[in-house]
Amino acid sequence: MPAAPHSTPNPLSIDEWAALSEDEPGEFVDGRIVEEEVPDNEHETVVGYLVSLLRTWAHARGGFVFGSEAKFAVRPKRGRKPDVSVYLPGGHRPPRRGINRTPPDIAIEVISPSPRDVRRDRIEKADEYAAFGVRWYWLVDPQARSIEIWELDSTGRYARAIGASEGRLDSLPACPELVIDLDALWAEIDRLGPEEPEN
């Protein structure tokens, strides 16, 4: 079931969505703002880990890394905010302000456990990012303790390039010398408290 749209009297344009305050949550689907997943500490631990790692790697080489508030016009009536987005060194330079109309080289989504969010990340966003021209789509699932890296192929669809759940990934496509230590990432999650807060 798709996320419920916020009630707005008239459909918005993609530019009106882009101009909304950063405090206004939600992505943009068919003229309406739809709720994003509600990130928990597990989700934010993964996002923080990847942003820190990728920014260190990309900055030294002239690339750019953005967190979850960067807005992308993936279609004329669709706007998305990946959990992490990367413009690789030597490629396009993102604008200083406004919505991004040039696809990032890498879009990363951290999968939340609800069925609605899984569907959105694995099906809806995969189709939209592929049509937008995002070359690499990473899916990180903290519950399954897995990472999948999908590459856009010549037919305009994603084909899985890498799937892993443990150890060190040091042969990442398009990211020479970048190393992701999955065991360290899962250990970071394990440092969090119990599933539910204690009373």
Kinemage of the C-alpha trace (Angstrom):
@kinemage 1
@onewidth
@group {chain A} dominant
@subgroup {mainchain}
@vectorlist {calphas} color= white
{ca met a 1} P 0.000 0.000 0.000
{ca pro a 2} L 1.506 3.365 -0.971
{ca ala a 3} L 2.156 5.964 1.687
{ca ala a 4} L -0.755 8.227 2.444
{ca pro a 5} L -0.462 11.653 0.838
{ca his a 6} L -0.566 14.787 2.931
{ca ser a 7} L -3.750 16.727 2.314
{ca thr a 8} L -3.038 19.711 0.119
{ca pro a 9} L -5.845 21.664 -1.557
{ca asn a 10} L -4.194 21.564 -4.975
{ca pro a 11} L -1.463 19.385 -6.432
{ca leu a 12} L 2.012 20.853 -6.162
{ca ser a 13} L 4.526 21.148 -8.967
{ca ile a 14} L 7.971 19.616 -8.593
{ca asp a 15} L 9.411 23.131 -8.230
{ca glu a 16} L 6.944 23.998 -5.471
{ca trp a 17} L 7.937 20.823 -3.628
{ca ala a 18} L 11.606 21.714 -4.093
{ca ala a 19} L 10.996 25.173 -2.618
{ca leu a 20} L 9.363 23.875 0.572
{ca ser a 21} L 11.217 24.374 3.828
{ca glu a 22} L 13.746 21.727 4.802
{ca asp a 23} L 11.561 21.158 7.866
{ca glu a 24} L 8.692 19.949 5.640
{ca pro a 25} L 9.014 16.150 5.572
{ca gly a 26} L 8.044 13.888 2.745
{ca glu a 27} L 8.759 12.947 -0.826
{ca phe a 28} L 6.791 14.036 -3.887
{ca val a 29} L 4.509 11.620 -5.741
{ca asp a 30} L 2.062 12.715 -8.435
{ca gly a 31} L 1.619 16.234 -7.121
{ca arg a 32} L 1.296 15.286 -3.446
{ca ile a 33} L 3.685 15.046 -0.528
{ca val a 34} L 3.841 11.495 0.793
{ca glu a 35} L 5.191 10.374 4.111
{ca glu a 36} L 8.688 8.988 4.235
{ca glu a 37} L 9.643 6.096 6.467
{ca val a 38} L 10.173 7.077 10.078
{ca pro a 39} L 13.865 6.375 10.648
{ca asp a 40} L 14.860 4.690 13.870
{ca asn a 41} L 18.284 4.663 15.500
{ca glu a 42} L 19.282 1.505 13.639
{ca his a 43} L 18.483 3.185 10.320
{ca glu a 44} L 20.313 6.381 11.297
{ca thr a 45} L 23.358 4.422 12.488
{ca val a 46} L 23.706 2.889 9.011
{ca val a 47} L 23.131 6.230 7.260
{ca gly a 48} L 25.673 8.004 9.489
{ca tyr a 49} L 28.242 5.261 8.970
{ca leu a 50} L 27.905 5.364 5.172
{ca val a 51} L 27.859 9.160 4.911
{ca ser a 52} L 31.025 9.415 7.014
{ca leu a 53} L 32.819 6.676 5.094
{ca leu a 54} L 31.777 7.846 1.632
{ca arg a 55} L 32.369 11.529 2.334
{ca thr a 56} L 35.922 10.844 3.499
{ca trp a 57} L 36.579 8.785 0.371
{ca ala a 58} L 34.842 11.113 -2.119
{ca his a 59} L 36.005 14.463 -0.751
{ca ala a 60} L 39.672 13.543 -1.158
{ca arg a 61} L 38.987 12.785 -4.818
{ca gly a 62} L 36.688 15.694 -5.670
{ca gly a 63} L 33.339 13.954 -5.345
{ca phe a 64} L 30.234 14.910 -3.360
{ca val a 65} L 28.129 13.032 -0.806
{ca phe a 66} L 24.725 14.128 0.502
{ca gly a 67} L 22.482 12.907 3.290
{ca ser a 68} L 18.768 12.305 3.324
{ca glu a 69} L 17.496 15.830 2.665
{ca ala a 70} L 18.880 16.226 -0.879
{ca lys a 71} L 15.939 16.434 -3.281
{ca phe a 72} L 15.949 14.855 -6.738
{ca ala a 73} L 13.465 15.395 -9.574
{ca val a 74} L 13.397 11.778 -10.701
{ca arg a 75} L 10.361 12.353 -12.950
{ca pro a 76} L 8.255 15.413 -13.820
{ca lys a 77} L 5.801 14.509 -11.025
{ca arg a 78} L 8.090 12.517 -8.758
{ca gly a 79} L 10.640 13.802 -6.270
{ca arg a 80} L 12.727 11.557 -4.054
{ca lys a 81} L 15.226 11.965 -1.224
{ca pro a 82} L 17.648 9.017 -1.050
{ca asp a 83} L 19.139 8.225 2.339
{ca val a 84} L 22.591 8.853 0.815
{ca ser a 85} L 23.535 10.100 -2.649
{ca val a 86} L 26.965 10.308 -4.262
{ca tyr a 87} L 28.344 12.242 -7.221
{ca leu a 88} L 31.539 10.448 -8.122
{ca pro a 89} L 34.832 12.265 -8.757
{ca gly a 90} L 35.184 13.566 -12.305
{ca gly a 91} L 31.451 13.466 -12.999
{ca his a 92} L 28.631 15.971 -12.774
{ca arg a 93} L 28.785 18.734 -10.185
{ca pro a 94} L 25.540 19.207 -8.253
{ca pro a 95} L 24.012 22.689 -8.054
{ca arg a 96} L 24.680 24.880 -5.053
{ca arg a 97} L 20.952 25.374 -4.423
{ca gly a 98} L 17.636 23.990 -5.562
{ca ile a 99} L 16.481 20.605 -6.668
{ca asn a 100} L 18.866 18.171 -8.316
{ca arg a 101} L 17.860 17.430 -11.900
{ca thr a 102} L 21.034 15.510 -12.728
{ca pro a 103} L 21.086 11.988 -11.293
{ca pro a 104} L 23.707 11.084 -8.718
{ca asp a 105} L 26.045 8.259 -9.664
{ca ile a 106} L 25.005 6.330 -6.562
{ca ala a 107} L 21.711 6.368 -4.650
{ca ile a 108} L 21.565 4.466 -1.367
{ca glu a 109} L 18.465 3.427 0.539
{ca val a 110} L 18.515 1.841 3.980
{ca ile a 111} L 15.549 -0.507 4.124
{ca ser a 112} L 13.164 -0.084 7.031
{ca pro a 113} L 11.303 -3.167 8.276
{ca ser a 114} L 7.715 -2.213 7.362
{ca pro a 115} L 6.313 -3.924 4.223
{ca arg a 116} L 5.328 -0.530 2.786
{ca asp a 117} L 8.898 0.766 3.049
{ca val a 118} L 10.395 -2.436 1.637
{ca arg a 119} L 8.098 -2.172 -1.389
{ca arg a 120} L 8.918 1.507 -1.862
{ca asp a 121} L 12.692 0.934 -1.786
{ca arg a 122} L 12.833 -2.336 -3.722
{ca ile a 123} L 10.207 -1.652 -6.392
{ca glu a 124} L 9.018 1.954 -6.669
{ca lys a 125} L 12.325 3.715 -6.091
{ca ala a 126} L 14.288 1.129 -8.053
{ca asp a 127} L 12.106 1.839 -11.110
{ca glu a 128} L 12.295 5.595 -10.616
{ca tyr a 129} L 16.056 5.749 -10.063
{ca ala a 130} L 16.630 3.530 -13.113
{ca ala a 131} L 14.465 5.787 -15.309
{ca phe a 132} L 16.258 8.850 -13.874
{ca gly a 133} L 19.632 7.359 -14.850
{ca val a 134} L 21.178 6.578 -11.451
{ca arg a 135} L 23.941 4.167 -12.425
{ca trp a 136} L 24.395 2.417 -9.074
{ca tyr a 137} L 21.639 1.640 -6.577
{ca trp a 138} L 22.709 0.365 -3.159
{ca leu a 139} L 20.249 -1.291 -0.792
{ca val a 140} L 21.307 -1.845 2.804
{ca asp a 141} L 19.067 -3.984 4.993
{ca pro a 142} L 20.025 -3.775 8.689
{ca gln a 143} L 17.483 -6.450 9.649
{ca ala a 144} L 18.868 -8.973 7.154
{ca arg a 145} L 22.405 -7.626 7.668
{ca ser a 146} L 22.971 -7.378 3.954
{ca ile a 147} L 24.080 -4.968 1.267
{ca glu a 148} L 23.183 -5.231 -2.403
{ca ile a 149} L 24.712 -3.118 -5.158
{ca trp a 150} L 22.726 -2.919 -8.384
{ca glu a 151} L 24.080 -1.564 -11.679
{ca leu a 152} L 22.001 0.029 -14.421
{ca asp a 153} L 22.406 -2.126 -17.522
{ca ser a 154} L 22.020 -1.354 -21.220
{ca thr a 155} L 18.284 -2.103 -21.087
{ca gly a 156} L 17.683 0.549 -18.418
{ca arg a 157} L 17.133 -1.982 -15.630
{ca tyr a 158} L 19.139 -2.824 -12.566
{ca ala a 159} L 21.223 -5.999 -12.453
{ca arg a 160} L 22.763 -7.109 -9.171
{ca ala a 161} L 26.515 -6.581 -9.163
{ca ile a 162} L 27.303 -7.418 -5.523
{ca gly a 163} L 25.532 -8.991 -2.597
{ca ala a 164} L 27.213 -9.482 0.772
{ca ser a 165} L 26.410 -9.840 4.447
{ca glu a 166} L 29.795 -10.005 6.176
{ca gly a 167} L 33.478 -9.262 5.817
{ca arg a 168} L 35.131 -6.423 3.933
{ca leu a 169} L 34.020 -5.145 0.550
{ca asp a 170} L 37.096 -3.744 -1.144
{ca ser a 171} L 36.303 -4.176 -4.838
{ca leu a 172} L 33.356 -1.842 -5.094
{ca pro a 173} L 32.299 -0.821 -8.599
{ca ala a 174} L 33.213 2.799 -9.470
{ca cys a 175} L 34.773 3.375 -6.018
{ca pro a 176} L 38.444 2.386 -6.186
{ca glu a 177} L 40.151 2.030 -2.800
{ca leu a 178} L 36.893 2.389 -0.897
{ca val a 179} L 36.502 -0.327 1.745
{ca ile a 180} L 33.268 -1.096 3.574
{ca asp a 181} L 33.734 -3.257 6.650
{ca leu a 182} L 30.322 -4.870 7.082
{ca asp a 183} L 31.292 -6.583 10.324
{ca ala a 184} L 32.187 -3.177 11.783
{ca leu a 185} L 28.884 -1.719 10.566
{ca trp a 186} L 26.820 -4.486 12.162
{ca ala a 187} L 28.895 -4.188 15.350
{ca glu a 188} L 27.979 -0.496 15.448
{ca ile a 189} L 24.307 -1.469 15.353
{ca asp a 190} L 24.851 -4.049 18.082
{ca arg a 191} L 26.072 -1.291 20.405
{ca leu a 192} L 22.563 0.184 20.426
{ca gly a 193} L 20.179 -0.613 23.260
{ca pro a 194} L 17.294 -3.103 23.253
{ca glu a 195} L 14.542 -3.161 20.605
{ca glu a 196} L 12.130 -1.215 22.800
{ca pro a 197} L 13.033 1.422 25.396
{ca glu a 198} L 13.051 0.185 28.947
{ca asn a 199} L 10.480 1.708 31.291
